[in-house]
């Protein structure tokens, strides 16, 4: 009989796939210098976690990352606010009308240059850590990783959720992915699964039979992983990968989570297809050379 432990272990085993196929293109390549460079680490955060995942979010993230890249060339700045104001001016110069509202934009300076009379909140460049990190030649990811190793995630969460437009969900995604990227094993890494994304929520609701619709996803996952000696951020990442890359839609996900053997077979077939695609691309590149 398949147990909850079996399912959670299965999802944890998919975590390396999530790291390689979901995180590597951005964390490892596009923003590969995020450990050493503060500006690159901010671009990584803004691109992957600074906006919601609907509407023009992809455009806003790309334009914001571009503005950060351009702003670094205008430095050094007198202070963090000056950096934020220059970055916002550059963003307006390169973005189109439908860019995200300044009221919720992570790059909108606390000085309110648009005269919107919005509540004063720091932009991503004005977060307290930024001046400190710049002075010490650290980065957001390096800073957060250090605190993760010290079991002090609350400091990072407080800093990120203080930024305009960044709530607990986006900060949670970032910290979950940071823990996966670092292959973290510290106790504080367990808290990176909260709050979970929609895909994790669907998996948990299907596995948590008999607990009712009011199941708290993060609490359930933390409790079960602790009971079974598993790292929740790995399980969470595996759930996200399976739901998006293998199942593909909620109906198929529901069907898959009734038969572990069938689900393992689907994953094997999925990985085999990826291997064939990679081999074909390699042959194409050889012909081009």
C-alpha positions in Angstrom: 0.0 0.0 0.0 1.4 3.4 -1.0 1.8 5.7 2.0 2.1 9.5 2.4 5.8 8.9 3.1 6.2 7.1 -0.2 4.7 10.1 -2.1 6.7 12.7 -0.2 9.9 10.7 -0.8 9.0 10.5 -4.5 8.6 14.3 -4.7 11.9 14.9 -2.9 13.6 12.8 -5.4 12.4 15.1 -8.2 14.1 18.1 -6.5 17.3 17.8 -8.6 15.1 18.0 -11.8 13.6 21.2 -10.5 17.0 22.7 -9.8 18.5 21.7 -13.2 15.6 22.6 -15.4 13.8 25.4 -13.6 16.6 27.2 -11.7 19.7 26.6 -13.7 18.7 28.8 -16.6 18.3 31.8 -14.4 20.3 31.1 -11.2 23.1 29.4 -13.0 23.3 31.2 -16.3 21.4 34.4 -16.9 22.1 35.7 -13.4 25.1 33.5 -12.8 27.1 36.2 -11.0 24.5 36.7 -8.3 26.7 35.4 -5.5 29.4 38.0 -6.1 27.5 41.0 -7.4 24.7 42.8 -5.6 23.2 44.2 -8.8 23.0 40.8 -10.4 21.4 39.3 -7.3 18.8 42.1 -7.3 18.1 41.3 -11.0 17.6 37.7 -10.2 15.1 38.4 -7.4 13.2 41.0 -9.5 13.1 38.7 -12.6 11.9 35.6 -10.8 10.1 36.8 -7.7 9.4 40.6 -7.9 6.0 40.3 -9.6 3.0 38.1 -9.8 2.7 35.5 -12.5 -0.2 36.8 -14.5 -0.8 39.5 -17.1 2.2 41.6 -18.0 4.4 40.2 -15.2 6.9 38.7 -17.6 7.4 42.1 -19.3 7.6 44.0 -16.1 10.2 41.6 -14.7 12.4 41.7 -17.9 12.2 45.5 -18.1 13.0 45.9 -14.4 16.0 43.6 -14.7 17.2 45.6 -17.7 16.8 48.9 -15.8 18.9 47.5 -12.9 21.6 46.4 -15.4 21.7 50.0 -16.9 21.6 51.7 -13.5 24.8 50.0 -12.3 26.6 51.7 -15.1 25.5 55.1 -13.7 27.1 54.5 -10.3 28.6 55.0 -7.9 25.6 56.6 -6.1 25.6 58.8 -3.1 23.1 56.5 -1.3 20.5 53.8 -1.9 17.8 56.3 -2.6 19.8 58.0 -5.4 20.3 54.5 -6.9 16.6 53.8 -6.6 15.6 57.1 -8.3 18.0 56.6 -11.2 16.9 53.1 -11.7 13.2 54.2 -11.8 14.0 56.9 -14.4 15.8 54.3 -16.5 12.8 51.9 -16.2 10.4 54.6 -17.4 12.7 55.4 -20.3 12.8 51.8 -21.6 9.3 50.4 -20.6 6.0 50.8 -22.3 2.8 52.3 -20.9 1.5 49.0 -19.5 4.3 48.5 -17.0 3.1 47.6 -13.5 1.6 50.4 -11.4 4.1 52.3 -9.4 2.0 51.8 -6.3 3.0 48.1 -6.4 6.3 48.2 -8.2 9.3 46.9 -6.3 11.5 49.5 -8.0 9.4 52.5 -7.2 11.4 54.8 -4.8 10.2 55.7 -1.4 10.6 59.4 -2.4 7.5 59.0 -4.5 8.8 60.8 -7.6 5.5 60.5 -9.4 3.7 62.4 -6.6 1.2 59.5 -6.1 0.9 60.2 -2.3 1.5 56.5 -1.7 2.5 55.0 1.6 6.3 55.2 2.1 7.9 51.9 1.5 11.4 51.1 0.3 12.1 50.0 -3.2 14.2 46.9 -3.7 17.3 49.0 -3.9 16.5 50.7 -0.6 16.1 47.7 1.6 18.3 48.0 4.6 20.6 45.2 3.6 21.5 46.9 0.3 23.8 49.5 1.7 25.4 47.0 4.0 25.8 44.4 1.3 27.3 47.0 -1.1 29.8 48.1 1.6 30.8 44.5 2.3 30.8 43.4 -1.4 28.1 40.8 -0.7 24.8 40.2 -2.5 21.2 39.4 -1.7 21.7 35.7 -2.3 25.0 35.5 -0.4 23.4 37.5 2.4 20.3 35.2 2.5 22.4 32.1 2.3 24.5 33.2 5.2 21.4 33.7 7.3 19.9 30.4 6.1 23.0 28.7 7.4 22.6 30.4 10.8 18.9 29.4 11.0 17.8 33.0 10.7 15.3 33.3 7.9 13.1 35.7 9.7 15.5 38.6 9.0 15.5 37.9 5.3 11.7 37.6 5.2 11.2 40.8 7.1 13.6 42.7 4.7 12.0 41.3 1.5 8.4 41.7 2.6 9.1 45.4 3.5 9.7 46.1 -0.2 6.8 47.7 -2.1 4.8 45.0 -3.9 6.6 42.0 -2.4 4.6 39.9 0.0 5.1 36.7 1.8 4.3 34.5 -1.1 7.0 35.9 -3.4 9.5 36.0 -0.6 8.6 32.4 0.2 9.2 31.3 -3.4 12.6 33.0 -3.4 13.7 31.4 -0.1 12.4 28.0 -1.2 14.4 28.2 -4.4 17.5 29.5 -2.6 17.3 26.5 -0.3 17.0 24.2 -3.3 19.9 25.9 -5.1 22.1 25.7 -2.0 21.0 22.2 -1.3 20.4 23.5 2.3 19.9 21.1 5.2 19.7 23.5 8.1 16.5 23.5 10.2 15.4 27.0 9.0 15.3 25.6 5.5 12.0 23.9 6.4 10.2 27.2 6.7 10.9 28.1 3.1 7.9 26.0 1.9 5.6 28.6 3.5 3.6 30.0 1.7 3.5 27.3 -0.9 2.5 27.9 -4.6 -0.7 26.7 -6.2 1.0 23.5 -7.5 2.2 22.5 -4.0 -1.3 23.4 -2.7 -3.0 21.0 -5.2 -0.6 18.2 -4.4 -1.1 18.6 -0.7 -4.9 18.8 -1.0 -4.9 15.5 -2.9 -2.5 13.8 -0.4 -4.0 15.1 2.8 -7.2 13.0 2.5 -9.5 13.2 5.4 -8.2 16.6 6.7 -10.8 18.7 5.0 -10.7 21.7 2.7 -9.2 23.9 5.5 -5.8 22.1 5.5 -3.0 24.6 5.9 -0.6 23.6 3.1 2.6 24.8 4.8 1.8 23.3 8.2 0.8 20.0 6.8 3.9 19.7 4.7 6.2 20.8 7.5 4.7 18.3 9.9 4.7 15.3 7.5 8.3 16.0 6.3 9.5 16.3 9.9 7.8 13.0 10.8 9.4 11.3 7.8 12.9 12.9 8.0 12.5 14.8 4.7 13.6 18.3 3.7 10.3 20.2 3.0 11.9 22.6 0.4 13.0 19.6 -1.7 9.5 18.0 -1.4 7.9 21.3 -2.4 10.2 21.8 -5.4 9.5 18.3 -6.5 5.8 18.9 -6.3 6.1 22.1 -8.4 8.2 20.3 -11.0 5.9 17.3 -11.3 2.7 19.4 -11.5 4.1 21.8 -14.1 6.4 19.7 -16.2 5.0 16.1 -16.0 1.3 16.3 -15.1 0.7 19.6 -16.9 -2.8 20.3 -15.7 -4.9 19.8 -12.5 -7.0 17.0 -13.9 -4.0 14.9 -14.9 -2.3 15.7 -11.6 -5.4 14.3 -9.7 -5.2 11.1 -11.8 -1.5 10.7 -11.3 -1.7 10.9 -7.5 -3.8 7.8 -7.3 -1.1 5.4 -8.5 2.6 5.9 -7.6 3.9 3.2 -9.9 2.1 4.8 -12.9 3.4 8.2 -11.8 7.0 6.9 -11.6 6.6 5.5 -15.1 5.4 8.8 -16.4 8.5 10.5 -14.8 10.8 8.0 -16.4 9.2 8.6 -19.8 9.4 12.3 -19.3 13.1 12.2 -18.5 13.7 9.9 -21.4 12.1 12.4 -23.8 14.2 15.2 -22.4 17.3 13.1 -22.9 16.3 12.5 -26.6 15.7 16.2 -27.1 19.0 17.1 -25.6 20.8 14.5 -27.8 19.0 15.8 -30.9 20.0 19.4 -30.1 23.6 18.2 -29.5 23.7 16.6 -33.0 22.3 19.8 -34.5 25.0 21.9 -32.9 27.7 19.5 -34.1 26.4 19.8 -37.7 26.4 23.6 -37.4 30.0 23.5 -36.2 
